[in-house]
Amino acid sequence: MGTRSVTGAVWFFVACGVMAAETGKGEGKQENAPLHEHPTLVHMLRENNRLRATVGLPPQEISPELTKAAQDHAWYMARTGNFSHHANGGPTGRAARHGFDGSVAENIAMGHTTVREVFRGWRASSGHWSNIVSSHKYAGFGYGISSGGERYWVAVYGN
């Protein structure tokens, strides 16, 4: 395994550990909860649906497949520093790779330190906001931290 592969693997596990540490879980035991039930990602769903409710829209449902696609991309961006919708197979390719068959839209962000901050940024951007208030029924979320501490956030919406 090359240096780049080892570094990527290390940051994959660091990101998992950070997510577990932020919730107080994972200390001395194996966590078996599904990714889409992770507290940070559930918080993202709640904030997403809170914003939708302010304009009279129904909540979106969490999709395990879209969550895997979003988390895959958050970890990819954190590992590589490549902040792009089109990298890593693109939104549709990532969703399909993780078992979601349908149309998708994606929001990405970096640098925000809280869920509320990232959604405030997406709310202020017409393109991101249109994804949040879209007619998509399902949503998935991801979050990763680079070796330098940069935070990457992903929301994927689909039907």
N, CA, C and O of each residue as an XYZ file, in Angstrom:
636
protein
N       0.851     -1.171      0.000
C       0.000      0.000      0.000
C       0.893      1.229      0.000
O       1.818      1.319      0.808
N       0.630      2.184     -0.900
C       1.424      3.391     -0.986
C       1.118      4.353      0.145
O       0.149      4.179      0.884
N       1.969      5.384      0.271
C       1.789      6.387      1.315
C       0.430      7.053      1.218
O      -0.239      7.259      2.230
N       0.016      7.392     -0.003
C      -1.278      8.054     -0.179
C      -2.422      7.167      0.315
O      -3.354      7.656      0.952
N      -2.353      5.851      0.021
C      -3.391      4.920      0.461
C      -3.422      4.811      1.974
O      -4.495      4.805      2.578
N      -2.258      4.725      2.585
C      -2.197      4.639      4.043
C      -2.758      5.909      4.660
O      -3.545      5.843      5.605
N      -2.360      7.072      4.133
C      -2.867      8.331      4.662
C      -4.380      8.395      4.529
O      -5.066      8.795      5.469
N      -4.913      8.004      3.365
C      -6.357      8.014      3.160
C      -7.059      7.097      4.141
O      -8.086      7.464      4.713
N      -6.508      5.896      4.342
C      -7.116      4.955      5.279
C      -7.080      5.507      6.697
O      -8.056      5.383      7.437
N      -5.967      6.113      7.079
C      -5.853      6.688      8.418
C      -6.912      7.757      8.615
O      -7.578      7.782      9.650
N      -7.080      8.643      7.639
C      -8.059      9.728      7.816
C      -9.478      9.229      7.742
O     -10.373      9.849      8.316
N      -9.716      8.118      7.049
C     -11.037      7.503      7.066
C     -11.364      7.093      8.499
O     -12.452      7.384      8.995
N     -10.431      6.422      9.162
C     -10.681      5.963     10.521
C     -10.656      7.110     11.525
O     -11.375      7.065     12.523
N      -9.853      8.122     11.285
C      -9.864      9.302     12.152
C     -11.222      9.982     12.064
O     -11.784     10.375     13.086
N     -11.759     10.124     10.848
C     -13.071     10.751     10.686
C     -14.125      9.955     11.439
O     -14.989     10.538     12.094
N     -14.065      8.625     11.355
C     -15.019      7.793     12.098
C     -14.850      8.018     13.592
O     -15.831      8.150     14.323
N     -13.604      8.062     14.040
C     -13.332      8.268     15.457
C     -13.773      9.632     15.928
O     -14.313      9.759     17.027
N     -13.556     10.658     15.122
C     -13.980     12.007     15.491
C     -15.489     12.059     15.611
O     -16.020     12.624     16.568
N     -16.188     11.469     14.641
C     -17.641     11.469     14.715
C     -18.104     10.753     15.970
O     -19.036     11.212     16.631
N     -17.473      9.636     16.313
C     -17.854      8.913     17.519
C     -17.497      9.721     18.766
O     -18.269      9.763     19.724
N     -16.321     10.364     18.753
C     -15.891     11.136     19.915
C     -16.810     12.333     20.159
O     -17.073     12.688     21.308
N     -17.295     12.950     19.091
C     -18.167     14.103     19.261
C     -19.472     13.746     19.942
O     -20.121     14.614     20.527
N     -19.867     12.486     19.877
C     -21.126     12.071     20.475
C     -20.912     11.331     21.787
O     -21.875     10.937     22.445
N     -19.637     11.139     22.173
C     -19.355     10.418     23.396
C     -19.481      8.913     23.230
O     -19.443      8.172     24.212
N     -19.632      8.458     21.990
C     -19.767      7.029     21.738
C     -18.452      6.487     21.201
O     -17.567      7.244     20.803
N     -18.342      5.186     21.198
C     -17.199      4.543     20.597
C     -16.045      4.337     21.553
O     -14.994      3.847     21.141
N     -16.204      4.692     22.808
C     -15.129      4.554     23.770
C     -15.100      3.132     24.307
O     -15.923      2.743     25.135
N     -14.135      2.366     23.816
C     -13.934      1.024     24.318
C     -14.940     -0.005     23.836
O     -14.964     -1.120     24.357
N     -15.774      0.332     22.859
C     -16.712     -0.656     22.359
C     -16.965     -0.432     20.880
O     -16.765      0.671     20.370
N     -17.396     -1.460     20.204
C     -17.721     -1.397     18.783
C     -19.111     -0.813     18.621
O     -20.064     -1.286     19.241
N     -19.233      0.211     17.790
C     -20.540      0.794     17.490
C     -21.100      0.118     16.257
O     -20.423      0.043     15.232
N     -22.308     -0.368     16.336
C     -22.919     -1.059     15.220
C     -24.132     -0.323     14.671
O     -24.848     -0.866     13.829
N     -24.375      0.877     15.118
C     -25.518      1.634     14.613
C     -25.302      1.968     13.143
O     -24.179      2.251     12.727
N     -26.367      1.935     12.360
C     -26.236      2.306     10.944
C     -25.761      3.750     10.796
O     -26.060      4.607     11.628
N     -25.020      3.998      9.726
C     -24.473      5.330      9.471
C     -25.561      6.395      9.492
O     -25.361      7.469     10.061
N     -26.714      6.114      8.879
C     -27.772      7.126      8.806
C     -28.393      7.454     10.161
O     -29.216      8.364     10.255
N     -28.011      6.726     11.211
C     -28.480      7.029     12.561
C     -27.432      7.785     13.381
O     -27.651      8.046     14.563
N     -26.299      8.138     12.769
C     -25.262      8.862     13.499
C     -25.807     10.211     13.953
O     -26.453     10.895     13.159
N     -25.573     10.619     15.196
C     -26.155     11.859     15.715
C     -25.864     13.117     14.888
O     -26.745     13.964     14.743
N     -24.659     13.256     14.347
C     -24.367     14.449     13.540
C     -25.217     14.457     12.274
O     -25.721     15.503     11.865
N     -25.374     13.299     11.662
C     -26.140     13.209     10.421
C     -27.637     13.349     10.691
O     -28.360     13.930      9.881
N     -28.100     12.828     11.808
C     -29.503     13.017     12.207
C     -29.759     14.495     12.494
O     -30.819     15.018     12.152
N     -28.802     15.165     13.115
C     -28.920     16.608     13.360
C     -29.040     17.368     12.039
O     -29.810     18.323     11.934
N     -28.275     16.939     11.034
C     -28.370     17.574      9.718
C     -29.767     17.380      9.127
O     -30.334     18.321      8.573
N     -30.326     16.179      9.238
C     -31.685     15.933      8.744
C     -32.679     16.826      9.472
O     -33.555     17.421      8.844
N     -32.552     16.922     10.775
C     -33.490     17.755     11.553
C     -33.403     19.222     11.148
O     -34.427     19.892     11.017
N     -32.200     19.718     10.952
C     -32.038     21.120     10.550
C     -32.601     21.323      9.146
O     -33.269     22.324      8.885
N     -32.339     20.396      8.255
C     -32.883     20.436      6.906
C     -34.416     20.520      6.957
O     -35.023     21.363      6.296
N     -35.022     19.642      7.743
C     -36.481     19.604      7.812
C     -37.060     20.785      8.579
O     -38.190     21.194      8.312
N     -36.313     21.336      9.521
C     -36.749     22.558     10.208
C     -36.876     23.692      9.198
O     -37.856     24.437      9.207
N     -35.874     23.815      8.325
C     -35.920     24.861      7.299
C     -37.066     24.629      6.319
O     -37.739     25.580      5.921
N     -37.290     23.401      5.933
C     -38.404     23.094      5.027
C     -39.737     23.481      5.676
O     -40.626     24.007      5.006
N     -39.870     23.225      6.957
C     -41.120     23.540      7.664
C     -41.403     25.043      7.686
O     -42.561     25.457      7.716
N     -40.345     25.860      7.670
C     -40.555     27.322      7.705
C     -41.250     27.830      6.452
O     -41.794     28.934      6.447
N     -41.234     27.029      5.388
C     -41.924     27.425      4.154
C     -43.074     26.462      3.835
O     -43.538     26.385      2.698
N     -43.522     25.732      4.862
C     -44.694     24.890      4.721
C     -44.499     23.583      3.974
O     -45.469     22.999      3.491
N     -43.263     23.115      3.870
C     -42.993     21.868      3.147
C     -42.905     20.680      4.101
O     -42.504     20.831      5.255
N     -43.282     19.502      3.616
C     -43.182     18.307      4.462
C     -41.718     17.908      4.669
O     -40.848     18.274      3.879
N     -41.460     17.159      5.733
C     -40.084     16.700      5.969
C     -39.645     15.685      4.926
O     -40.459     14.960      4.354
N     -38.344     15.652      4.693
C     -37.764     14.618      3.848
C     -37.394     13.444      4.743
O     -37.121     13.615      5.931
N     -37.387     12.263      4.162
C     -37.024     11.049      4.883
C     -35.545     10.751      4.673
O     -35.000     10.979      3.594
N     -34.906     10.239      5.720
C     -33.505      9.851      5.590
C     -33.412      8.598      4.719
O     -34.205      7.667      4.861
N     -32.451      8.594      3.834
C     -32.177      7.439      2.985
C     -30.815      6.873      3.362
O     -29.811      7.577      3.258
N     -30.758      5.611      3.799
C     -29.460      5.013      4.100
C     -28.514      5.037      2.896
O     -27.314      5.262      3.057
N     -29.048      4.806      1.682
C     -28.211      4.789      0.486
C     -27.660      6.187      0.180
O     -26.478      6.337     -0.130
N     -28.515      7.200      0.266
C     -28.035      8.568      0.015
C     -27.084      9.028      1.114
O     -26.165      9.806      0.855
N     -27.297      8.555      2.333
C     -26.375      8.889      3.423
C     -25.007      8.267      3.161
O     -23.983      8.914      3.379
N     -24.980      7.036      2.701
C     -23.692      6.404      2.366
C     -22.998      7.170      1.245
O     -21.784      7.374      1.286
N     -23.773      7.596      0.236
C     -23.189      8.359     -0.874
C     -22.649      9.698     -0.382
O     -21.559     10.109     -0.780
N     -23.400     10.379      0.479
C     -22.974     11.672      1.016
C     -21.738     11.510      1.894
O     -20.798     12.298      1.796
N     -21.737     10.489      2.755
C     -20.590     10.276      3.639
C     -19.355      9.891      2.836
O     -18.248     10.333      3.143
N     -19.543      9.077      1.818
C     -18.444      8.702      0.924
C     -17.796      9.972      0.366
O     -16.571     10.097      0.356
N     -18.617     10.904     -0.092
C     -18.062     12.109     -0.708
C     -17.443     13.047      0.327
O     -16.422     13.677      0.050
N     -18.038     13.149      1.501
C     -17.444     13.982      2.559
C     -16.057     13.454      2.923
O     -15.108     14.227      3.053
N     -15.943     12.136      3.086
C     -14.635     11.552      3.402
C     -13.665     11.732      2.237
O     -12.485     12.007      2.451
N     -14.150     11.579      1.019
C     -13.290     11.781     -0.158
C     -12.727     13.203     -0.176
O     -11.522     13.393     -0.342
N     -13.593     14.194     -0.005
C     -13.121     15.585     -0.027
C     -12.175     15.867      1.127
O     -11.183     16.575      0.951
N     -12.462     15.326      2.303
C     -11.583     15.527      3.456
C     -10.217     14.894      3.211
O      -9.191     15.459      3.587
N     -10.205     13.739      2.590
C      -8.958     13.021      2.333
C      -8.133     13.678      1.242
O      -6.910     13.756      1.356
N      -8.792     14.159      0.169
C      -8.067     14.655     -1.001
C      -7.980     16.175     -1.079
O      -7.106     16.710     -1.760
N      -8.879     16.875     -0.388
C      -8.948     18.329     -0.513
C      -9.620     18.772     -1.806
O      -9.658     19.966     -2.102
N     -10.148     17.833     -2.577
C     -10.806     18.138     -3.845
C     -12.269     18.478     -3.569
O     -13.116     17.589     -3.476
N     -12.554     19.766     -3.439
C     -13.894     20.261     -3.126
C     -14.653     20.439     -4.431
O     -14.546     21.475     -5.086
N     -15.423     19.418     -4.803
C     -16.090     19.431     -6.105
C     -17.294     18.493     -6.095
O     -17.262     17.425     -5.483
N     -18.348     18.909     -6.779
C     -19.491     18.017     -6.978
C     -19.129     16.891     -7.939
O     -19.636     15.777     -7.807
N     -18.264     17.171     -8.897
C     -18.040     16.261    -10.017
C     -16.985     15.197     -9.754
O     -16.916     14.215    -10.492
N     -16.173     15.359     -8.739
C     -15.147     14.373     -8.400
C     -15.796     13.130     -7.785
O     -16.970     13.148     -7.416
N     -15.027     12.071     -7.681
C     -15.457     10.872     -6.967
C     -16.726     10.261     -7.590
O     -17.557      9.704     -6.872
N     -16.875     10.361     -8.898
C     -18.003      9.741     -9.590
C     -19.208     10.629     -9.790
O     -20.158     10.225    -10.461
N     -19.203     11.838     -9.223
C     -20.341     12.743     -9.343
C     -21.511     12.282     -8.486
O     -21.552     11.126     -8.066
N     -22.462     13.171     -8.220
C     -23.581     12.837     -7.329
C     -24.387     11.615     -7.771
O     -24.705     10.758     -6.946
N     -24.718     11.524     -9.048
C     -25.510     10.396     -9.532
C     -24.716      9.102     -9.455
O     -25.249      8.064     -9.061
N     -23.448      9.162     -9.829
C     -22.593      7.977     -9.763
C     -22.405      7.473     -8.346
O     -22.460      6.268     -8.099
N     -22.184      8.392     -7.410
C     -22.021      7.978     -6.010
C     -23.307      7.374     -5.472
O     -23.279      6.356     -4.781
N     -24.442      8.005     -5.790
C     -25.728      7.479     -5.309
C     -25.954      6.066     -5.854
O     -26.354      5.169     -5.112
N     -25.700      5.874     -7.132
C     -25.872      4.549     -7.744
C     -24.915      3.536     -7.121
O     -25.294      2.393     -6.864
N     -23.672      3.958     -6.879
C     -22.670      3.064     -6.281
C     -23.127      2.558     -4.916
O     -22.750      1.465     -4.495
N     -23.941      3.358     -4.229
C     -24.414      2.980     -2.890
C     -25.856      2.490     -2.898
O     -26.500      2.416     -1.852
N     -26.364      2.153     -4.098
C     -27.650      1.473     -4.192
C     -28.872      2.345     -4.400
O     -29.992      1.841     -4.329
N     -28.698      3.645     -4.657
C     -29.851      4.516     -4.893
C     -30.066      4.668     -6.388
O     -29.160      5.073     -7.117
N     -31.260      4.344     -6.837
C     -31.596      4.426     -8.254
C     -32.657      5.502     -8.438
O     -33.845      5.245     -8.244
N     -32.239      6.693     -8.807
C     -33.175      7.795     -9.006
C     -32.431      9.085     -9.256
O     -31.201      9.113     -9.304
N     -33.193     10.154     -9.416
C     -32.573     11.463     -9.632
C     -32.053     12.007     -8.308
O     -32.631     11.758     -7.250
N     -30.951     12.755     -8.381
C     -30.356     13.321     -7.172
C     -29.906     14.760     -7.399
O     -29.648     15.179     -8.528
N     -29.819     15.497     -6.312
C     -29.228     16.836     -6.267
C     -28.327     16.859     -5.040
O     -28.535     16.094     -4.099
N     -27.326     17.738     -5.050
C     -26.332     17.702     -3.973
C     -25.927     19.100     -3.538
O     -25.773     20.004     -4.359
N     -25.758     19.259     -2.239
C     -25.134     20.450     -1.653
C     -23.831     20.017     -1.006
O     -23.775     18.976     -0.351
N     -22.776     20.815     -1.186
C     -21.523     20.580     -0.465
C     -21.082     21.901      0.163
O     -21.411     22.982     -0.326
N     -20.340     21.787      1.243
C     -19.809     22.978      1.919
C     -18.523     22.583      2.628
O     -18.293     21.411      2.928
N     -17.697     23.579      2.887
C     -16.500     23.341      3.683
C     -16.244     24.547      4.568
O     -16.630     25.670      4.245
N     -15.589     24.294      5.689
C     -15.181     25.376      6.565
C     -16.125     25.692      7.700
O     -15.696     26.263      8.703
N     -17.388     25.347      7.586
C     -18.329     25.616      8.673
C     -18.038     24.668      9.825
O     -17.608     23.535      9.610
N     -18.271     25.130     11.045
C     -17.943     24.280     12.195
C     -19.161     23.640     12.843
O     -19.008     22.724     13.651
N     -20.374     24.096     12.510
C     -21.573     23.499     13.099
C     -22.615     23.216     12.018
O     -22.570     23.778     10.923
N     -23.536     22.348     12.347
C     -24.639     22.032     11.441
C     -25.440     23.298     11.148
O     -25.796     23.553      9.997
N     -25.719     24.077     12.163
C     -26.503     25.304     11.970
C     -25.786     26.253     11.002
O     -26.427     26.852     10.138
N     -24.471     26.393     11.141
C     -23.701     27.267     10.236
C     -23.777     26.798      8.793
O     -23.978     27.608      7.889
N     -23.619     25.498      8.568
C     -23.621     25.012      7.193
C     -24.989     25.222      6.556
O     -25.074     25.595      5.386
N     -26.052     24.990      7.304
C     -27.380     25.203      6.735
C     -27.690     26.689      6.575
O     -28.446     27.063      5.678
N     -27.133     27.526      7.408
C     -27.284     28.977      7.227
C     -26.626     29.399      5.908
O     -27.171     30.219      5.169
N     -25.457     28.834      5.624
C     -24.778     29.118      4.364
C     -25.570     28.616      3.171
O     -25.705     29.323      2.172
N     -26.095     27.404      3.265
C     -26.903     26.868      2.167
C     -28.187     27.672      1.996
O     -28.659     27.849      0.873
N     -28.750     28.154      3.084
C     -29.988     28.955      3.012
C     -29.728     30.264      2.264
O     -30.613     30.769      1.573
N     -28.539     30.805      2.397
C     -28.193     32.086      1.771
C     -27.826     31.948      0.290
O     -27.636     32.955     -0.390
N     -27.726     30.729     -0.211
C     -27.364     30.465     -1.607
C     -28.590     29.940     -2.347
O     -29.154     28.914     -1.967
N     -28.998     30.631     -3.389
C     -30.234     30.234     -4.083
C     -30.180     28.806     -4.624
O     -31.176     28.086     -4.552
N     -29.044     28.388     -5.162
C     -28.931     27.031     -5.693
C     -29.031     25.968     -4.614
O     -29.720     24.962     -4.784
N     -28.340     26.195     -3.502
C     -28.395     25.243     -2.396
C     -29.784     25.233     -1.765
O     -30.325     24.176     -1.442
N     -30.350     26.422     -1.594
C     -31.676     26.530     -1.001
C     -32.702     25.789     -1.861
O     -33.580     25.112     -1.326
N     -32.599     25.910     -3.184
C     -33.564     25.223     -4.051
C     -33.477     23.706     -3.887
O     -34.486     23.017     -4.036
N     -32.298     23.175     -3.584
C     -32.184     21.738     -3.312
C     -32.876     21.374     -1.998
O     -33.551     20.348     -1.913
N     -32.708     22.207     -0.983
C     -33.325     21.933      0.326
C     -34.848     21.941      0.211
O     -35.515     21.093      0.805
N     -35.402     22.881     -0.542
C     -36.860     23.009     -0.642
C     -37.412     22.331     -1.896
O     -38.527     22.630     -2.323
N     -36.654     21.440     -2.472
C     -37.081     20.729     -3.681
C     -38.184     19.720     -3.350
O     -38.544     19.517     -2.191
N     -38.692     19.109     -4.388
C     -39.732     18.084     -4.218
C     -39.143     16.710     -3.904
O     -39.886     15.734     -3.799
N     -37.832     16.618     -3.754
C     -37.220     15.328     -3.430
C     -37.789     14.792     -2.116
O     -37.958     15.532     -1.146
N     -38.072     13.520     -2.108
C     -38.664     12.865     -0.933
C     -37.601     12.402      0.061
O     -37.856     12.336      1.264
N     -36.412     12.083     -0.442
C     -35.374     11.485      0.398
C     -34.150     12.393      0.513
O     -33.881     13.214     -0.364
N     -33.421     12.227      1.607
C     -32.188     12.981      1.821
C     -31.171     12.089      2.524
O     -31.525     11.151      3.239
N     -29.908     12.405      2.303
C     -28.809     11.746      3.000
C     -27.730     12.779      3.269
O     -27.590     13.744      2.519
N     -26.967     12.581      4.336
C     -26.007     13.594      4.765
C     -24.661     12.958      5.099
O     -24.584     11.792      5.484
N     -23.606     13.752      4.942
C     -22.264     13.299      5.262
C     -21.426     14.420      5.830
O     -21.720     15.599      5.633
N     -20.365     14.034      6.547
C     -19.525     14.979      7.269
C     -18.141     14.369      7.430
O     -18.014     13.227      7.871
N     -17.104     15.121      7.076
C     -15.747     14.629      7.230
C     -14.804     15.740      7.638
O     -15.079     16.917      7.405
N     -13.688     15.364      8.248
C     -12.679     16.324      8.704
C     -11.335     15.930      8.102
O     -10.910     14.779      8.207
N     -10.667     16.903      7.467
C      -9.364     16.635      6.855
C      -8.279     16.529      7.916
O      -8.510     16.822      9.089
N      -7.094     16.107      7.489
C      -5.954     16.016      8.408
C      -5.589     17.380      8.974
O      -5.016     17.466     10.060
N      -5.913     18.445      8.252
C      -5.650     19.805      8.732
C      -6.792     20.404      9.528
O      -6.711     21.558      9.949
N      -7.859     19.641      9.744
C      -8.981     20.106     10.541
C     -10.108     20.773      9.752
O     -11.076     21.249     10.347
N      -9.997     20.815      8.428
C     -11.056     21.402      7.592
C     -12.269     20.471      7.583
O     -12.131     19.258      7.421
N     -13.446     21.046      7.757
C     -14.677     20.252      7.788
C     -15.377     20.316      6.440
O     -15.473     21.376      5.821
N     -15.860     19.167      5.999
C     -16.579     19.037      4.735
C     -17.968     18.473      5.028
O     -18.121     17.532      5.807
N     -18.963     19.061      4.394
C     -20.366     18.715      4.620
C     -21.019     18.382      3.283
O     -20.735     19.025      2.273
N     -21.891     17.379      3.276
C     -22.584     16.984      2.049
C     -24.035     16.670      2.374
O     -24.335     16.012      3.370
N     -24.936     17.153      1.513
C     -26.343     16.768      1.546
C     -26.704     16.271      0.153
O     -26.403     16.931     -0.841
N     -27.341     15.123      0.078
C     -27.791     14.576     -1.204
C     -29.300     14.360     -1.103
O     -29.793     13.770     -0.142
N     -30.010     14.839     -2.094
C     -31.467     14.754     -2.146
C     -31.873     13.904     -3.328
O     -31.273     14.015     -4.398
N     -32.883     13.052     -3.164
C     -33.259     12.186     -4.274
C     -34.701     11.744     -4.266
O     -35.401     11.817     -3.256
N     -35.123     11.282     -5.431
C     -36.436     10.655     -5.638
C     -36.233      9.298     -6.272
O     -37.203      8.589     -6.538
